[in-house]
């Protein structure tokens, strides 16, 4: 089996094992730009994906959406259509923290974790990259919020809260105890993060979960497809292509606030939109190719577009680039991988790497 084929086969497992029915449905409908199933519109094509984020008014606080989850997580404190001086002040603080200068101030935090946790590879040892990434993401979030908290405890709480919330909103019959589990996980996270602003808390939760989902998958792609050399010769292209194919948040659930059209499919107020970022950027059919990357405006779609673009995109790119550079020194191979069946986002619960030189 060739390297790219092996890499894609391994990466597909995170979807097929964690959410087989959901992603089977998406695969079966992706031939259409957008298709309706009852009051849900599945949005696949690039143009329809952009329409869903820029041309259809969205209810930012609807249940089952990112905004709705934010409101539940913060007891109603965070709604994305909030106004007021305090909310605007929080957004300005976050913009400063995630600016180019802000990211550079955070950079020593995650590079220190990488230097320490990847050291065993230098002496022929093995590492669990998921555990390393969780500590790195937790340490970065703690520094972002100026928290004196154990990074791994913070990462664990953020992952548990996101997973519990995601399980509660999955389609199907109600899961016994799901609400109680979600409330307990949220309370534990809130205890670690009090008294920080809800907006900052949600950003930390998003950053930790997307980082832990994306970085190990990207490293597995590099190892299986032998892409490590690009971490040294063209790291920016490698990072962009790997973020495109891993699409850390492959689905964006939204609810229409007013009528519109996506990909030629009429949308009514109250319709649920499932925006499939993975398909919009061709992650399902185009392997990562740093020597011939897709246009930047296409790769960027994994972070949203327009007013719905992710404010942490710069941070995500820098973290992944630094991690891949540090790993490339050892040219690690995948020893074993286990899919995380409980996480909010498709990813590995364990990824063991060993050096090849």
DOKOL-982397 format. One record per residue (C-alpha): x, z, y; residue number from 1. Coordinates in nm, 4 decimals. Each point is the difference from the previous one (the first is absolute). Layout:
BEGIN
u->X, w->Z, v->Y, resi->NUM
...
***
This chain:
BEGIN
u->0.0000, w->0.0000, v->0.0000, resi->1
u->0.1428, w->-0.0996, v->0.3404, resi->2
u->0.0677, w->0.2630, v->0.2669, resi->3
u->-0.2847, w->-0.0967, v->0.2389, resi->4
u->-0.2458, w->-0.0270, v->-0.2865, resi->5
u->0.1024, w->0.3398, v->-0.1325, resi->6
u->-0.0268, w->0.1478, v->0.3505, resi->7
u->-0.3509, w->-0.1350, v->0.0567, resi->8
u->-0.1170, w->0.1085, v->-0.3431, resi->9
u->0.1234, w->0.3541, v->0.0612, resi->10
u->-0.1511, w->0.0177, v->0.3483, resi->11
u->-0.3409, w->-0.1209, v->-0.1178, resi->12
u->-0.0213, w->0.3096, v->-0.2182, resi->13
u->-0.0571, w->0.2221, v->0.3034, resi->14
u->-0.3278, w->-0.1828, v->0.0591, resi->15
u->-0.1103, w->-0.0600, v->-0.3575, resi->16
u->0.0594, w->0.3566, v->-0.1150, resi->17
u->-0.1159, w->0.1936, v->0.3075, resi->18
u->-0.3132, w->-0.1987, v->0.0965, resi->19
u->-0.0612, w->-0.2683, v->-0.2661, resi->20
u->-0.3688, w->-0.0660, v->0.0724, resi->21
u->0.0387, w->-0.0192, v->0.3761, resi->22
u->0.2991, w->-0.2324, v->-0.0037, resi->23
u->-0.1501, w->-0.2073, v->-0.2787, resi->24
u->-0.3006, w->-0.0598, v->0.2254, resi->25
u->0.2238, w->-0.0941, v->0.2914, resi->26
u->0.1977, w->-0.2431, v->-0.2160, resi->27
u->-0.3223, w->-0.1633, v->-0.1218, resi->28
u->-0.1293, w->-0.0584, v->0.3558, resi->29
u->0.3186, w->-0.0937, v->0.1846, resi->30
u->-0.0649, w->-0.3761, v->-0.0265, resi->31
u->-0.2521, w->0.0407, v->0.2855, resi->32
u->0.1127, w->0.0929, v->0.3533, resi->33
u->-0.2769, w->0.2605, v->0.0082, resi->34
u->-0.2836, w->0.0757, v->-0.2372, resi->35
u->-0.2984, w->0.2331, v->0.0101, resi->36
u->-0.0957, w->0.2458, v->-0.2739, resi->37
u->-0.3127, w->0.1774, v->0.1189, resi->38
u->0.0881, w->0.1723, v->0.3273, resi->39
u->0.3734, w->-0.0334, v->-0.0611, resi->40
u->0.2063, w->-0.2964, v->0.1184, resi->41
u->0.3315, w->-0.0574, v->-0.1773, resi->42
u->0.2442, w->-0.1648, v->0.2408, resi->43
u->0.2965, w->-0.1853, v->-0.1481, resi->44
u->0.1355, w->-0.2858, v->0.2115, resi->45
u->0.2432, w->0.0446, v->0.2882, resi->46
u->-0.2407, w->-0.1358, v->0.2586, resi->47
u->-0.2907, w->0.2091, v->-0.1278, resi->48
u->0.2217, w->0.3101, v->-0.0039, resi->49
u->0.0872, w->-0.0549, v->0.3669, resi->50
u->-0.3682, w->-0.0587, v->0.0792, resi->51
u->-0.0893, w->0.3291, v->-0.1646, resi->52
u->0.2377, w->0.1930, v->0.2236, resi->53
u->-0.0387, w->-0.1898, v->0.3269, resi->54
u->-0.3366, w->-0.1818, v->0.0112, resi->55
u->-0.2436, w->0.2440, v->-0.1615, resi->56
u->-0.0867, w->0.3248, v->0.1835, resi->57
u->0.0879, w->0.2882, v->-0.2315, resi->58
u->-0.1489, w->0.3448, v->-0.0472, resi->59
u->0.3159, w->0.2077, v->0.0148, resi->60
u->-0.1611, w->0.3203, v->-0.1254, resi->61
u->-0.2075, w->-0.1327, v->-0.2932, resi->62
u->0.0189, w->0.1816, v->-0.3331, resi->63
u->0.2469, w->-0.1527, v->-0.2427, resi->64
u->0.2168, w->-0.1549, v->0.2730, resi->65
u->0.3354, w->0.1126, v->0.1348, resi->66
u->-0.1715, w->0.1439, v->0.3043, resi->67
u->-0.2582, w->0.1772, v->-0.2102, resi->68
u->0.2722, w->0.1508, v->-0.2183, resi->69
u->0.1812, w->0.1112, v->0.3138, resi->70
u->-0.3107, w->0.1725, v->0.1274, resi->71
u->-0.0513, w->0.1789, v->-0.3320, resi->72
u->0.3630, w->0.1017, v->-0.0252, resi->73
u->-0.0048, w->0.1517, v->0.3479, resi->74
u->-0.3473, w->0.1510, v->-0.0060, resi->75
u->-0.1328, w->-0.2619, v->0.2400, resi->76
u->0.2780, w->0.0553, v->0.2526, resi->77
u->0.1448, w->-0.3479, v->-0.0428, resi->78
u->-0.2215, w->-0.2998, v->0.0617, resi->79
u->0.1777, w->-0.3169, v->0.0973, resi->80
u->-0.2376, w->-0.0696, v->0.2873, resi->81
u->0.0732, w->0.3339, v->0.1672, resi->82
u->0.0618, w->0.0104, v->0.3720, resi->83
u->0.1259, w->0.2736, v->0.2276, resi->84
u->0.3297, w->0.1072, v->0.1486, resi->85
u->0.1036, w->0.2054, v->-0.3018, resi->86
u->-0.0492, w->-0.2864, v->-0.2451, resi->87
u->0.1746, w->-0.2461, v->0.2300, resi->88
u->0.2874, w->0.2470, v->0.0340, resi->89
u->0.0351, w->0.0226, v->-0.3787, resi->90
u->0.0099, w->-0.3775, v->-0.0282, resi->91
u->0.2684, w->-0.0221, v->0.2689, resi->92
u->0.2083, w->0.2621, v->-0.1806, resi->93
u->-0.0241, w->-0.1950, v->-0.3247, resi->94
u->0.0865, w->-0.3259, v->0.1735, resi->95
u->0.3139, w->0.1625, v->0.1357, resi->96
u->0.0894, w->0.1501, v->-0.3379, resi->97
u->-0.0371, w->-0.3394, v->-0.1727, resi->98
u->0.1691, w->-0.2087, v->0.2689, resi->99
u->0.3396, w->-0.1565, v->-0.0684, resi->100
u->0.1740, w->0.3026, v->0.1526, resi->101
u->-0.2278, w->0.2409, v->-0.1829, resi->102
u->0.0709, w->-0.1590, v->-0.3377, resi->103
u->0.3736, w->0.0116, v->0.0660, resi->104
u->-0.0305, w->0.3730, v->0.0723, resi->105
u->-0.1698, w->0.0474, v->-0.3368, resi->106
u->0.2446, w->-0.2178, v->-0.1920, resi->107
u->0.2623, w->0.2718, v->-0.0740, resi->108
u->-0.2728, w->0.1975, v->-0.1782, resi->109
u->-0.0696, w->-0.2554, v->-0.2702, resi->110
u->0.3577, w->-0.1288, v->-0.0287, resi->111
u->0.1182, w->0.3555, v->-0.0728, resi->112
u->-0.2544, w->0.0273, v->-0.2832, resi->113
u->0.1075, w->-0.3372, v->-0.1395, resi->114
u->0.3688, w->0.0886, v->0.0101, resi->115
u->-0.0568, w->0.3250, v->-0.1871, resi->116
u->-0.2628, w->-0.1135, v->-0.2503, resi->117
u->0.1631, w->-0.3329, v->-0.0924, resi->118
u->0.3406, w->0.1603, v->-0.0585, resi->119
u->-0.0504, w->0.0304, v->-0.3807, resi->120
u->-0.0012, w->-0.3810, v->-0.0252, resi->121
u->0.3588, w->0.0007, v->0.1252, resi->122
u->0.1125, w->0.2022, v->-0.3017, resi->123
u->-0.2021, w->-0.1948, v->-0.2554, resi->124
u->-0.3035, w->0.2294, v->0.0060, resi->125
u->-0.3690, w->-0.0793, v->0.0209, resi->126
u->-0.2595, w->0.0702, v->0.2677, resi->127
u->-0.3773, w->0.0025, v->0.0247, resi->128
u->-0.0549, w->-0.2153, v->0.3071, resi->129
u->-0.3609, w->0.1154, v->0.0415, resi->130
u->0.1159, w->0.3599, v->0.0404, resi->131
u->0.2781, w->-0.1071, v->0.2360, resi->132
u->-0.2441, w->-0.2021, v->0.2091, resi->133
u->-0.2508, w->0.2852, v->0.0174, resi->134
u->0.2671, w->0.2324, v->0.1410, resi->135
u->0.1162, w->-0.2650, v->0.2448, resi->136
u->-0.3544, w->-0.0693, v->0.1214, resi->137
u->-0.0826, w->0.3700, v->0.0234, resi->138
u->0.3166, w->0.0766, v->0.1956, resi->139
u->-0.0715, w->-0.2841, v->0.2429, resi->140
u->-0.3604, w->0.1111, v->0.0527, resi->141
u->0.1108, w->0.3603, v->0.0538, resi->142
u->0.2520, w->-0.1127, v->0.2611, resi->143
u->-0.2606, w->-0.2210, v->0.1656, resi->144
u->-0.2331, w->0.2990, v->0.0335, resi->145
u->0.2793, w->0.2508, v->0.0691, resi->146
u->-0.1038, w->0.2050, v->-0.3027, resi->147
u->0.2052, w->0.2605, v->-0.1830, resi->148
u->-0.1375, w->-0.0764, v->-0.3457, resi->149
u->0.1448, w->-0.1008, v->-0.3364, resi->150
u->-0.0011, w->-0.3832, v->-0.0020, resi->151
u->-0.0980, w->-0.0285, v->-0.3641, resi->152
u->-0.2841, w->0.2488, v->0.0460, resi->153
u->-0.1271, w->-0.1987, v->0.2982, resi->154
u->0.0245, w->-0.3280, v->-0.1909, resi->155
u->-0.1774, w->0.1484, v->-0.2999, resi->156
u->-0.2837, w->0.1365, v->0.2131, resi->157
u->-0.0424, w->-0.3296, v->0.1874, resi->158
u->-0.0049, w->-0.1981, v->-0.3238, resi->159
u->-0.2475, w->0.2380, v->-0.1641, resi->160
u->-0.2360, w->-0.0104, v->0.2985, resi->161
u->0.0075, w->-0.3790, v->0.0149, resi->162
u->-0.0485, w->-0.0350, v->-0.3764, resi->163
u->-0.2921, w->0.2421, v->-0.0056, resi->164
u->-0.1656, w->-0.1788, v->0.2907, resi->165
u->0.0489, w->-0.3396, v->-0.1607, resi->166
u->-0.1460, w->0.1132, v->-0.3333, resi->167
u->-0.3046, w->0.1409, v->0.1756, resi->168
u->-0.0765, w->-0.3358, v->0.1627, resi->169
u->0.0648, w->-0.2281, v->-0.2974, resi->170
u->-0.3108, w->-0.1942, v->-0.1067, resi->171
u->-0.1974, w->0.1225, v->-0.2992, resi->172
u->-0.1654, w->0.3190, v->-0.1117, resi->173
u->0.0849, w->0.3190, v->0.1905, resi->174
u->0.2981, w->0.1762, v->-0.1532, resi->175
u->-0.0642, w->0.3647, v->-0.0902, resi->176
u->0.1917, w->0.2259, v->0.2347, resi->177
u->0.1367, w->-0.2870, v->0.2106, resi->178
u->-0.1286, w->0.1441, v->0.3272, resi->179
u->0.1331, w->0.3464, v->-0.0803, resi->180
u->0.3401, w->-0.1391, v->-0.0968, resi->181
u->0.0208, w->-0.2070, v->0.3189, resi->182
u->-0.0933, w->0.2968, v->0.2167, resi->183
u->0.2602, w->0.2236, v->-0.1669, resi->184
u->0.2738, w->-0.2633, v->0.0365, resi->185
u->-0.0908, w->-0.0545, v->0.3639, resi->186
u->0.0013, w->0.3743, v->0.0720, resi->187
u->0.3459, w->0.0362, v->-0.1546, resi->188
u->0.1364, w->-0.2849, v->0.2101, resi->189
u->-0.1640, w->0.1335, v->0.3162, resi->190
u->0.1647, w->0.3394, v->-0.0570, resi->191
u->0.3418, w->-0.1658, v->-0.0031, resi->192
u->-0.0679, w->-0.2107, v->0.3084, resi->193
u->-0.1888, w->0.2380, v->0.2306, resi->194
u->-0.0126, w->-0.0095, v->0.3030, resi->195
u->0.1021, w->-0.3643, v->0.0506, resi->196
u->-0.2321, w->-0.2676, v->0.1353, resi->197
u->-0.2265, w->-0.1736, v->-0.2496, resi->198
u->0.1356, w->-0.3389, v->0.1020, resi->199
u->0.3560, w->0.1062, v->-0.0811, resi->200
u->-0.1140, w->0.1532, v->-0.3291, resi->201
u->-0.1683, w->-0.3223, v->-0.1093, resi->202
u->0.3068, w->-0.2033, v->0.0895, resi->203
u->0.2151, w->0.2321, v->-0.2114, resi->204
u->-0.2383, w->-0.0313, v->-0.2949, resi->205
u->-0.0007, w->-0.3788, v->0.0294, resi->206
u->0.3775, w->-0.0201, v->0.0394, resi->207
u->0.0708, w->0.2196, v->-0.3023, resi->208
u->-0.2421, w->-0.1766, v->-0.2321, resi->209
u->0.0976, w->-0.3544, v->0.0962, resi->210
u->0.3720, w->0.0795, v->-0.0215, resi->211
u->-0.0285, w->0.1608, v->-0.3433, resi->212
u->-0.2060, w->-0.2961, v->-0.1205, resi->213
u->0.2139, w->-0.2787, v->0.1467, resi->214
u->0.3653, w->0.1012, v->-0.0222, resi->215
u->0.0260, w->0.0522, v->-0.3785, resi->216
u->-0.1925, w->-0.3226, v->-0.0635, resi->217
u->0.2336, w->-0.1879, v->0.2334, resi->218
u->0.3057, w->0.1418, v->-0.1763, resi->219
u->-0.1404, w->-0.1000, v->-0.3392, resi->220
u->-0.0481, w->-0.3564, v->0.1296, resi->221
u->0.3624, w->-0.0026, v->0.1188, resi->222
u->0.1291, w->0.1264, v->-0.3328, resi->223
u->-0.2062, w->-0.2306, v->-0.2203, resi->224
u->0.0393, w->-0.3152, v->0.2118, resi->225
u->0.3648, w->0.0716, v->0.0961, resi->226
u->-0.0598, w->0.0038, v->0.3750, resi->227
u->0.2513, w->0.2730, v->0.0864, resi->228
u->0.2463, w->-0.2379, v->0.1684, resi->229
u->-0.2564, w->-0.0734, v->0.2747, resi->230
u->0.0064, w->0.3683, v->0.0991, resi->231
u->0.3519, w->-0.0703, v->0.1229, resi->232
u->-0.0267, w->-0.3585, v->0.1238, resi->233
u->-0.3553, w->-0.0206, v->0.1421, resi->234
u->-0.1623, w->0.3450, v->-0.0119, resi->235
u->-0.2759, w->-0.0760, v->0.2504, resi->236
u->-0.1254, w->-0.2993, v->-0.2005, resi->237
u->0.0170, w->0.2002, v->-0.3227, resi->238
u->-0.1999, w->0.2847, v->0.1506, resi->239
u->-0.2656, w->-0.2312, v->0.1420, resi->240
u->-0.0438, w->-0.1857, v->-0.3281, resi->241
u->-0.0155, w->0.3156, v->-0.2098, resi->242
u->-0.2546, w->0.1628, v->0.2293, resi->243
u->-0.2020, w->-0.3198, v->-0.0274, resi->244
u->-0.0079, w->-0.0089, v->-0.3808, resi->245
u->-0.0486, w->0.3736, v->-0.0465, resi->246
u->-0.2704, w->0.0116, v->0.2722, resi->247
u->0.0049, w->0.3825, v->0.0030, resi->248
u->-0.3632, w->0.0159, v->0.1161, resi->249
u->-0.1395, w->-0.2966, v->-0.1976, resi->250
u->-0.3629, w->0.0569, v->0.1054, resi->251
u->-0.1389, w->0.0901, v->0.3408, resi->252
u->-0.3569, w->0.1369, v->-0.0292, resi->253
u->-0.2047, w->-0.0532, v->0.3144, resi->254
u->-0.3672, w->0.0005, v->0.1044, resi->255
u->-0.1507, w->-0.2529, v->0.2429, resi->256
u->-0.1612, w->0.1511, v->0.3085, resi->257
u->-0.1663, w->-0.3292, v->0.1016, resi->258
u->-0.0566, w->-0.3493, v->-0.1434, resi->259
u->0.2864, w->-0.2465, v->-0.0302, resi->260
u->0.1635, w->-0.2526, v->-0.2303, resi->261
u->0.3103, w->0.0179, v->-0.2191, resi->262
u->0.1281, w->-0.3053, v->-0.1819, resi->263
u->-0.3356, w->-0.1720, v->0.0462, resi->264
u->-0.1878, w->0.2915, v->-0.1569, resi->265
u->-0.2639, w->0.1649, v->0.2230, resi->266
u->0.0471, w->0.3738, v->0.0505, resi->267
u->-0.2822, w->0.2364, v->0.0952, resi->268
u->0.0158, w->0.3348, v->0.1750, resi->269
u->0.0620, w->0.2685, v->-0.2612, resi->270
u->0.1685, w->-0.2348, v->-0.2485, resi->271
u->0.3101, w->0.1360, v->-0.1682, resi->272
u->0.3063, w->-0.2230, v->0.0353, resi->273
u->0.2791, w->0.0183, v->-0.2568, resi->274
u->0.2922, w->-0.1727, v->0.1738, resi->275
u->0.2545, w->-0.0921, v->-0.2674, resi->276
u->0.3363, w->0.0061, v->0.1758, resi->277
u->0.1780, w->-0.0835, v->-0.3259, resi->278
u->-0.1733, w->-0.3368, v->-0.0189, resi->279
u->0.0201, w->-0.0726, v->0.3728, resi->280
u->0.3813, w->0.0031, v->-0.0187, resi->281
u->0.0170, w->-0.1857, v->-0.3354, resi->282
u->0.1535, w->0.3004, v->-0.1770, resi->283
u->-0.1901, w->-0.0973, v->-0.3155, resi->284
u->0.1650, w->-0.3426, v->-0.0312, resi->285
u->0.3221, w->-0.0216, v->0.2057, resi->286
u->0.3028, w->0.1968, v->-0.1220, resi->287
u->0.2224, w->0.1580, v->0.2664, resi->288
u->0.2608, w->-0.2493, v->0.1203, resi->289
u->0.2275, w->0.1368, v->0.2741, resi->290
u->0.1774, w->-0.3368, v->0.0137, resi->291
u->-0.3283, w->-0.1698, v->0.0965, resi->292
u->-0.2375, w->0.2709, v->0.1275, resi->293
u->-0.3567, w->-0.0622, v->0.1064, resi->294
u->-0.0555, w->-0.0125, v->0.3784, resi->295
u->0.0218, w->0.3377, v->0.1707, resi->296
u->-0.3613, w->-0.0169, v->0.1215, resi->297
u->-0.1127, w->-0.0273, v->-0.3630, resi->298
u->0.2169, w->0.2826, v->-0.1328, resi->299
u->-0.1176, w->0.2206, v->0.2874, resi->300
u->-0.3583, w->-0.0091, v->-0.1291, resi->301
u->0.0764, w->0.2748, v->-0.2541, resi->302
u->0.0069, w->0.2288, v->0.3065, resi->303
u->-0.3270, w->-0.1360, v->0.1413, resi->304
u->-0.0416, w->-0.2032, v->0.3152, resi->305
u->-0.1017, w->0.0416, v->0.3630, resi->306
u->-0.1490, w->0.3378, v->0.0937, resi->307
u->-0.0070, w->0.0915, v->-0.3706, resi->308
u->0.3759, w->-0.0414, v->-0.0543, resi->309
u->0.1783, w->0.2964, v->-0.1578, resi->310
u->0.2021, w->0.1972, v->0.2592, resi->311
u->0.2505, w->0.1034, v->-0.2676, resi->312
u->0.1133, w->-0.3533, v->-0.0914, resi->313
u->0.3392, w->0.0373, v->0.1726, resi->314
u->0.0663, w->0.3291, v->-0.1778, resi->315
u->-0.0957, w->-0.1482, v->-0.3387, resi->316
u->0.2331, w->-0.2971, v->0.0411, resi->317
u->0.2980, w->0.2106, v->0.1044, resi->318
u->-0.0468, w->0.2481, v->-0.2832, resi->319
u->-0.0258, w->-0.2706, v->-0.2639, resi->320
u->0.2982, w->-0.1920, v->0.1375, resi->321
u->0.2212, w->0.3102, v->-0.0020, resi->322
u->-0.1132, w->0.0997, v->-0.3493, resi->323
u->0.0672, w->-0.3452, v->-0.1454, resi->324
u->0.3439, w->-0.0144, v->0.1614, resi->325
u->0.0893, w->0.3394, v->-0.1451, resi->326
u->-0.1248, w->-0.0998, v->-0.3452, resi->327
u->0.1686, w->-0.3423, v->0.0049, resi->328
u->0.3437, w->0.1654, v->-0.0120, resi->329
u->-0.0792, w->0.1024, v->-0.3581, resi->330
u->-0.2009, w->-0.3080, v->-0.1083, resi->331
u->-0.2372, w->0.2274, v->-0.1964, resi->332
u->-0.2145, w->-0.1141, v->-0.2917, resi->333
u->-0.3364, w->0.1360, v->-0.1071, resi->334
u->0.0268, w->0.2293, v->-0.3010, resi->335
u->-0.3670, w->0.0981, v->-0.0161, resi->336
u->-0.3120, w->-0.0132, v->0.2146, resi->337
u->-0.3361, w->0.1761, v->-0.0196, resi->338
u->-0.3060, w->-0.1041, v->0.2000, resi->339
u->-0.1628, w->0.2654, v->0.2163, resi->340
u->-0.3634, w->0.0013, v->-0.1143, resi->341
u->-0.1074, w->0.2589, v->0.2578, resi->342
u->0.1547, w->-0.1198, v->0.3256, resi->343
u->-0.1989, w->-0.1372, v->0.2931, resi->344
u->0.2170, w->-0.3149, v->0.0039, resi->345
u->0.1368, w->-0.2068, v->-0.2910, resi->346
u->0.3453, w->0.1264, v->-0.0902, resi->347
u->0.2254, w->0.1756, v->-0.2469, resi->348
u->-0.0129, w->0.3681, v->-0.0868, resi->349
u->0.3512, w->-0.0265, v->-0.1422, resi->350
u->0.2686, w->-0.2689, v->0.0375, resi->351
u->0.3345, w->0.0800, v->-0.1642, resi->352
u->0.2978, w->-0.1999, v->0.1246, resi->353
u->0.3545, w->-0.0125, v->-0.1329, resi->354
u->0.3020, w->-0.1776, v->0.1508, resi->355
u->0.1366, w->-0.3238, v->-0.1448, resi->356
u->0.3414, w->0.0433, v->0.1554, resi->357
***
